[in-house]
């Protein structure tokens, strides 16, 4: 990603998205966004890109062992889910009362 300008993405933390490409591709199963990593252009999605991580025993985790966690995927591999239309949708940004709002292109609904 370029370091000159801060990137603007149409997906935010807490949105429901579908994975449109990659190993976990499932266009009919909406999932929740857990975290956005702006500087890398990646997104952490619930139940997608599960990796195994080997952890050493620490004071917080006395057992250690193998842990399965979600790894980030590219933000271009996910698309916002439109609940009203029941399908993935693109996003349009418009100003309403001086506030920038996101609108789903398929249904025309304002995304909260």
HELIX and SHEET records of a PDB file:
HELIX    1   1 UNK A   75  UNK A   77  5                                   3    
SHEET    1   A 6 UNK A  73  UNK A  74  0                                        
SHEET    2   A 6 UNK A  42  UNK A  45 -1                                        
SHEET    3   A 6 UNK A  26  UNK A  37 -1                                        
SHEET    4   A 6 UNK A  16  UNK A  19 -1                                        
SHEET    5   A 6 UNK A  78  UNK A  82 -1                                        
SHEET    6   A 6 UNK A  87  UNK A  89 -1                                        
SHEET    1   B 2 UNK A  50  UNK A  55  0                                        
SHEET    2   B 2 UNK A  65  UNK A  70 -1                                        
SHEET    1   C 3 UNK A  91  UNK A  96  0                                        
SHEET    2   C 3 UNK A  99  UNK A 104 -1                                        
SHEET    3   C 3 UNK A 110  UNK A 111 -1                                        
END                                                                             
